[in-house]
Amino acid sequence: MIAKVIVDVPTSQTDRLFDYDIPKEWEEIIQPGLRVIVPFGPRKIQGFVVDVAKESTFHKTKPIDDLLDVVPVLTDELLSLGAWLSEETLCFQLSAYQLMIPAALRTKVKKELRLLAHIETVPPSIRPYFQGGKNPLWNDLLKDNNVSLKEIQQAVKEERLEVCYQIEEKGKKKTERYVKVSEKSTVKDIPARAAKQRELLAYIQSLGQPISVQLLLQETGMTRQTITTLVKKGFVQEFEKEVYRDPLAGVEYEQTSPLKLTEQQQEVITPILDSLETKSHHTFLLHGVTGSGKTEVYLQAIDQALQQELEAIVLVPEISLTPQMVQRFKGRFGKKVAVLHSGLSMGEKYDEWRKILRKEVQVVVGARSAIFAPFTNLGIIIIDEEHETSYKQEENPRYHARDVAIFRGKHHQCPVILGSATPSLESYARAKKSVYKLLPLTERVHSRAMPTVQVVDMREELRNGNRSMFSYALLEKLRDRIEKGEQTVLFLNRRGYSTFVMCRDCGYVATCEHCDISLTYHRTHHTLKCHYCGHEEKMPNKCESCGSEHIRFFGSGTQKVEEELTRVLPEAKVIRMDIDTTRRKGSHERLLSAFGRGEADILLGTQMIAKGLDFPKITLVGVLAADSMLHIPDFRSAERTFQLMEQVSGRAGRHDLEGEVIIQSYTPDHYSIELVKSHDYEQFFQMEMNQRKVGLYPPYVFMVLITISHPELTNVITVSEKVVSFLKRELLESTTVLGPVASPLARIKDRYRYQCMIKYRNEPRLLETLREIRQHFIREINQGNLQVSIDLHPYLFT
């Protein structure tokens, strides 16, 4: 029997199946989806078994060295999904399969030396390393200057030493000490004077099942010594038991019951339940205004799937994976829910993933990568806030979670729900063309009014002598809310103290020496940081260019706003939420809980507060610098501005108190800001589609972005010109090839970057042509000098 294996070497020469002999004793065990260790040249590496065949077309095949799994970590469906992903996103098959398993299962290889002859026969410099029967690690020997590698090489050739490859998994299973009563042990067998031992044995017996040592000591107040004595005397057995790391340990979730659906909710859930009932695949676009009760529709649809013994995947954007969101699903489905997101440690992710694999849970709530949960009986897939760009992975494999969801939905013949108050233009256009089924929820629950929106022209404020970052209207409303004991959300799309540092005399701006981008000032450590490569330097006192002392901060970040707030409203209690304040585990939850308990009047933050928040006392939302995204050179900038404004506005007045929104802008008459006043998505859609049609942008065309980077500028220009002329030669005349031009960020981490773009409606030879480009430059790519990245549906153009 032969196993066809994808090996853990991500290069284009190895991006194919290799044949390995299956040893006789494993013929019954080895099946597709298992991880194995195979010899590959001089090394031993991990690989995925993709198929099993009767015989090989090669005369000589090596045998599999070791098995890493007993049950497959990749289901047949995930194996075919990996093959499809590698085709669709032009990535290696290995990269697609690595995506689907937790980081804890990715292996690392340790090289160690083993003695094959008497210790006296090996070079004296390395003998001490073999003391006590140990095998020294190759890396330890490399660090020792007294060790001659030539001598080692000679000893290996003469078979006095051998180099072994030890494969280790990064993830460790967590175990705890447990105790149980030995058979035929009774309290009567313990002498009466050993009262504590008798009491402890009686307690363990009364439980009727094993108990963890830690818990036993807590509950009885006994000492470890008493347990040890019972174990020594044979009354009690102590053993190791594997336990899960629980990311939500100690959090109590209040059980919730399904709510009565409104007429509109009932209308939109009916086709979803029909699709579940008939086991037919449809993609639904649930377009519901903020506060219209989309989550309740999700919960009741999942409940229906669970009653049919099916499983569910719910994706939410990373930033809105707030404890509130988890609470809703845990409160309804309790222990049936696993949670997967970047805030978990490697061990916690590993344990949550194993619960899914072992079928101990039926619902997964997670960020983008949770779409690969190893379920085999999927009944429903939900993508909340489907317009979010974080569903697209920006490094290889550049997949979009929505495409993967639809692929899996077709495979399992189950409904896929895309939900949003502001759907992406592409999705809404598909729904209009009946590719997706549109389900509208136009009213808030209990017919609550949408918040009233006031747009303040900041140019007028400046003319009236207001140089503060808060307009008169916003300040007045902030004071009013503090007096009433109500709460406010202040939204700013930036972190840090200010966006850049500039000299007022000569106009010099402090930029990163490795990237073509201005440095951001961070007040806490009085430093300038590059948000691209992490470079950091001290804040200068004088201008590097002209020596002037008039060097100042421009733009405003969350830190600066917080400082300004304390100056103008000293009585206000402020909680700031951005990347800097939520770095530590659990800080997200802690800050939001404090705000929920009313410990602050104002919640100030970046994008992470724009979604998913639902607090009854929030009656005011203020947006500072609403147009900061509007002037980014990107055809989606108006769409993103409208979506963000609409989402943030939706945080106000979600309960009994009415909500109000104040948007501060320097371009108040732009339609993306103007239409937030009337919450008119339909009107925005029409206007934006006209713009896209004129400029020939998606959804009217498809786009591909090719970015070429190299440490030498001349090489980048030469290669990009070659690429563009090849594309123009190979592709249809109706396809537009733009470029090459320098990327908006022309240099990152000392690499120069150029890009070209393809716009097409129908291009049969596209994938083939792009593969040829990669193949042509493969030598330079493998040497690590040249990078050619191809994004088939780009969301970022930097």
C-alpha positions, -999 to 999 in steps of 0.1 A, spaced: 0 0 0 12 35 -9 4 68 9 4 100 -12 18 127 10 21 165 9 54 173 27 61 202 50 83 221 25 65 251 11 82 255 -23 68 251 -58 90 221 -66 75 202 -36 40 213 -41 29 179 -53 21 144 -39 51 122 -29 47 84 -27 57 65 5 54 29 14 30 21 42 46 -5 66 26 -37 69 15 -31 105 0 3 96 -19 -7 65 -52 -8 84 -45 25 102 -32 49 77 -59 69 60 -63 104 43 -61 133 68 -34 118 91 -1 135 98 30 114 93 68 117 96 85 109 64 122 108 52 128 136 28 164 138 16 186 137 47 158 150 69 127 137 85 97 160 82 60 162 88 35 155 60 -2 151 54 -16 119 39 -39 131 11 -47 97 -5 -39 60 -2 -33 38 -33 -26 2 -41 7 8 -59 31 35 -70 43 45 -105 78 49 -90 101 18 -88 116 27 -54 97 43 -25 108 50 11 87 38 40 68 62 63 89 67 95 63 75 121 26 83 127 16 115 145 -21 109 147 -45 81 154 -75 98 140 -73 121 110 -69 158 118 -83 168 84 -116 154 72 -121 143 36 -141 175 30 -112 197 44 -87 178 21 -108 187 -9 -113 223 4 -74 226 7 -70 215 -29 -97 240 -40 -81 268 -19 -47 262 -35 -62 265 -70 -83 296 -61 -57 316 -42 -25 303 -60 -10 291 -27 8 258 -19 -14 229 -9 7 226 23 -1 263 32 -38 255 28 -37 224 51 -15 243 77 -44 269 79 -68 242 90 -49 229 121 -41 248 153 -6 261 156 0 237 185 0 208 159 27 223 138 59 205 146 94 216 152 124 194 145 153 189 170 185 175 156 205 154 181 236 132 180 236 96 191 266 73 199 270 43 177 303 31 191 322 34 224 325 69 238 363 67 236 361 66 198 344 101 195 364 134 195 373 144 231 357 179 227 322 164 225 326 135 251 313 156 280 280 161 261 273 124 263 277 122 301 248 105 319 236 87 288 223 120 273 221 127 235 234 163 229 214 187 207 231 198 174 223 234 182 241 232 216 272 218 198 272 246 172 273 272 200 305 256 215 337 271 200 358 241 212 338 217 191 351 209 156 323 203 132 348 187 108 356 160 135 318 154 140 313 151 102 342 125 100 328 105 130 293 104 113 309 92 80 327 65 99 295 55 117 307 62 152 280 89 155 246 94 139 225 125 135 188 119 145 158 141 138 135 144 167 100 157 158 82 176 186 47 191 186 44 226 200 12 219 218 13 201 251 -17 184 266 -26 197 301 -29 171 328 -38 173 365 -33 149 394 -65 130 403 -73 105 431 -98 77 434 -105 50 461 -87 17 456 -108 -14 452 -120 -30 485 -107 -1 506 -129 8 536 -127 33 563 -127 5 589 -92 -5 578 -77 28 590 -68 30 627 -92 52 648 -64 75 658 -57 85 622 -89 106 622 -79 129 593 -71 99 570 -105 83 578 -123 115 572 -106 121 539 -111 85 526 -148 87 536 -152 120 517 -136 105 485 -157 74 488 -189 95 491 -182 112 457 -183 79 439 -159 93 412 -123 105 408 -116 141 420 -87 164 412 -61 167 441 -63 205 439 -101 206 443 -100 180 471 -76 201 491 -97 232 486 -129 215 496 -117 196 526 -89 219 539 -66 189 544 -29 189 536 -11 172 508 6 150 534 -27 132 543 -33 122 506 3 110 502 -1 88 533 -33 73 519 -16 66 486 14 50 503 -9 27 523 -27 17 491 -62 31 502 -62 56 474 -48 56 439 -33 88 424 -31 92 386 -27 119 358 -58 129 339 -59 151 308 -80 183 313 -89 210 289 -76 246 293 -108 266 295 -105 302 281 -138 311 298 -130 294 332 -146 312 361 -171 331 339 -207 325 348 -231 326 319 -267 333 326 -290 309 307 -313 327 282 -345 315 265 -356 322 229 -374 356 226 -407 360 208 -398 370 172 -413 402 156 -433 398 124 -403 408 103 -379 385 121 -404 356 115 -405 365 78 -367 363 74 -362 332 95 -388 311 76 -368 306 44 -337 298 65 -356 271 84 -370 258 51 -335 254 38 -325 236 69 -355 213 67 -351 204 31 -312 201 34 -307 225 5 -279 250 1 -288 287 -3 -267 318 5 -289 344 23 -280 380 28 -297 392 60 -298 430 57 -309 442 91 -305 477 105 -285 481 138 -307 469 167 -331 449 145 -324 416 163 -302 398 138 -285 379 166 -318 364 178 -325 352 143 -291 335 143 -297 319 177 -331 304 168 -318 292 134 -289 274 152 -312 260 177 -332 244 149 -300 230 134 -290 215 168 -324 198 171 -317 181 138 -284 169 154 -264 192 130 -235 216 138 -231 253 133 -202 277 126 -207 314 135 -180 339 124 -178 374 139 -151 399 131 -121 397 155 -128 432 169 -164 425 177 -157 391 194 -164 409 226 -173 390 257 -209 403 250 -211 383 218 -197 351 234 -221 356 263 -251 355 239 -241 321 224 -229 306 257 -260 318 275 -282 300 249 -262 269 242 -240 265 272 -213 237 270 -222 230 233 -201 261 223 -164 263 215 -147 297 211 -118 304 187 -100 338 184 -66 354 186 -70 363 222 -66 326 233 -32 311 241 -19 284 218 -29 257 244 -64 270 247 -69 271 210 -56 235 208 -80 223 234 -110 241 219 -101 226 185 -99 191 200 -133 195 215 -146 201 180 -127 172 165 -140 149 193 -176 160 187 -179 173 222 -193 207 210 -218 215 182 -214 253 178 -182 272 171 -181 310 175 -149 325 162 -129 348 140 -119 342 104 -100 309 107 -129 292 126 -144 286 92 -121 256 90 -136 239 122 -134 201 116 -171 195 117 -185 166 96 -222 173 99 -226 210 93 -262 224 93 -257 261 92 -229 287 86 -234 323 97 -211 353 89 -220 383 110 -209 418 98 -202 402 65 -188 435 50 -158 434 74 -125 434 56 -109 413 84 -127 382 68 -101 384 40 -66 371 50 -39 395 38 -10 370 37 -8 337 19 -32 319 14 -52 350 6 -87 335 11 -120 352 20 -140 334 47 -172 341 27 -159 320 -3 -149 292 20 -183 293 38 -201 290 5 -178 261 -6 -186 242 27 -223 251 25 -225 235 -10 -207 204 3 -230 200 33 -261 212 14 -268 237 42 -277 274 44 -251 301 46 -262 334 62 -244 367 56 -256 393 80 -250 430 81 -266 464 86 -243 477 58 -236 448 34 -206 451 11 -215 464 -23 -205 431 -40 -228 411 -17 -258 435 -21 -253 435 -59 -254 397 -59 -286 397 -38 -301 422 -63 -293 397 -91 -307 368 -70 -274 350 -67 -280 354 -29 -315 356 -14 -321 390 2 -338 390 37 -345 426 48 -350 436 85 -358 473 82 -371 481 117 -355 480 151 -370 456 177 -400 471 196 -402 497 167 -375 518 185 -365 549 166 -331 550 148 -308 576 165 -310 611 152 -277 621 134 -263 656 133 -233 664 111 -211 692 123 -189 711 98 -155 715 115 -145 742 90 -173 764 105 -160 756 140 -125 768 130 -139 800 115 -158 807 148 -125 804 167 -130 769 181 -95 752 179 -105 723 202 -110 688 187 -146 689 201 -173 710 184 -194 732 206 -224 710 200 -206 678 211 -192 694 242 -226 706 252 -241 672 247 -213 655 266 -219 677 296 -257 671 294 -251 633 294 -228 634 324 -254 654 344 -282 629 334 -260 599 344 -262 586 308 -232 572 288 -214 583 257 -192 565 231 -165 586 214 -151 570 183 -118 579 167 -102 558 139 -67 561 152 -45 549 181 -14 565 196 -11 602 207 -9 619 173 -6 608 138 28 624 128 54 648 140 63 679 118 86 709 119 66 741 116 96 760 102 108 737 73 79 712 70 102 681 78 81 651 88 98 623 109 97 591 88 108 555 93 143 547 80 131 513 68 97 522 53 83 551 34 58 561 61 56 588 88 63 577 124 35 579 150 40 595 183 32 575 215 30 595 246 35 568 272 71 562 264 77 595 246 87 576 214 80 575 177 69 542 163 65 527 128 32 508 127 45 487 98 79 473 108 79 481 145 110 505 143 111 528 173 131 559 182 131 587 207 110 618 201 135 645 189 137 679 206 150 696 175 142 692 138 168 669 122 166 689 89 169 726 101 176 724 138 145 744 147 128 738 180 93 743 165 87 705 161 51 697 168 25 669 168 -2 669 141 -34 649 139 -49 634 170 -48 599 184 -69 583 212 -43 592 238 -44 628 229 -82 629 228 -82 613 263 -59 641 276 -80 668 260 -112 653 275 -97 655 310 -88 691 304 -123 703 291 -144 679 312 -124 672 344 -155 656 361 -159 629 333 -146 594 340 -131 580 307 -123 545 297 -100 543 266 -100 512 244 -74 507 217 -47 482 208 -24 498 235 -49 494 264 -62 460 254 -29 442 248 -31 421 279 -53 390 281 -88 397 295 -83 435 294 -110 439 266 -135 421 289 -124 440 320 -128 475 304 -162 467 288 -176 452 321 -165 483 340 -183 505 314 -214 482 316 -214 486 354 -215 524 349 -180 530 362 -173 555 334 -193 582 316 -173 580 283 -160 551 263 -133 564 240 -119 540 214 -109 529 179 -127 504 156 -130 478 183 -159 498 199 -178 503 167 -195 469 167 -213 445 189 -217 468 219 -251 468 235 -255 489 266 -288 504 277 -274 537 290 -255 547 258 -275 576 244 -248 596 227 -222 587 201 -196 612 189 -174 606 159 -142 626 157 -125 630 123 -152 612 104 -134 617 71 -100 602 81 -108 572 59 -125 591 31 -93 605 16 -73 572 15 -65 564 -22 -88 533 -24 -120 529 -44 -137 515 -13 -130 545 10 -165 560 7 -181 525 13 -159 520 44 -167 555 57 -205 549 54 -203 514 70 -183 526 99 -204 557 106 -236 536 104 -222 509 127 -210 534 153 -243 553 151 -261 520 159 -245 519 193 -269 546 205 -304 543 218 -307 505 215 -330 503 246 -356 525 262 -336 558 260 -335 576 227 -301 579 209 -283 608 194 -252 609 171 -229 638 164 -205 633 134 -176 659 131 -163 662 96 -144 686 73 -163 672 43 -198 672 57 -215 673 22 -199 640 9 -227 615 3 -212 588 24 -215 611 55 -247 629 44 -266 596 40 -259 584 75 -283 612 87 -312 593 71 -297 558 76 -304 553 39 -284 523 27 -304 518 -5 -297 554 -16 -260 550 -8 -258 518 -27 -272 534 -59 -248 564 -57 -218 543 -50 -226 518 -78 -227 548 -102 -192 558 -91 -180 522 -95 -195 519 -130 -178 550 -142 -144 540 -127 -148 504 -137 -144 489 -102 -159 458 -85 -187 446 -86 -186 456 -123 -152 440 -129 -129 416 -110 -95 427 -100 -61 412 -94 -32 430 -76 4 419 -82 30 434 -59 67 429 -66 93 438 -40 131 436 -38 159 453 -18 172 468 -51 150 494 -68 163 488 -103 155 451 -100 119 458 -89 114 481 -119 128 456 -144 108 427 -131 75 447 -129 80 459 -165 86 423 -176 55 411 -157 32 438 -173 44 432 -208 39 394 -204 3 400 -191 -5 423 -220 7 397 -244 -11 368 -228 -44 381 -217 -75 391 -238 -77 426 -253 -108 433 -233 -88 429 -201 -71 461 -187 -36 459 -173 -26 490 -153 10 498 -142 36 492 -132 37 520 -106 53 524 -72 30 510 -44 14 536 -21 39 525 5 69 524 -18 92 508 8 86 485 37 113 469 58 140 481 34 123 465 4 112 486 -26 77 478 -38 60 482 -72 25 470 -83 4 464 -113 -33 457 -115 -55 436 -138 -92 444 -143 -113 418 -162 -148 406 -167 -141 372 -182 -105 359 -185 -102 321 -191 -64 321 -190 -59 342 -159 -48 315 -134 -26 298 -159 -9 331 -168 -3 341 -131 12 306 -124 36 311 -153 47 344 -139 55 328 -105 73 299 -123 94 322 -144 109 340 -114 111 310 -91 149 310 -88 150 346 -75 120 340 -53 137 309 -37 168 329 -30 146 352 -9 155 384 -28 124 387 -49 89 386 -36 59 383 -61 26 384 -42 -6 379 -62 -40 389 -46 -69 377 -67 -96 399 -49 -76 427 -32 -90 446 -2 -58 465 6 -38 485 -20 -9 497 2 
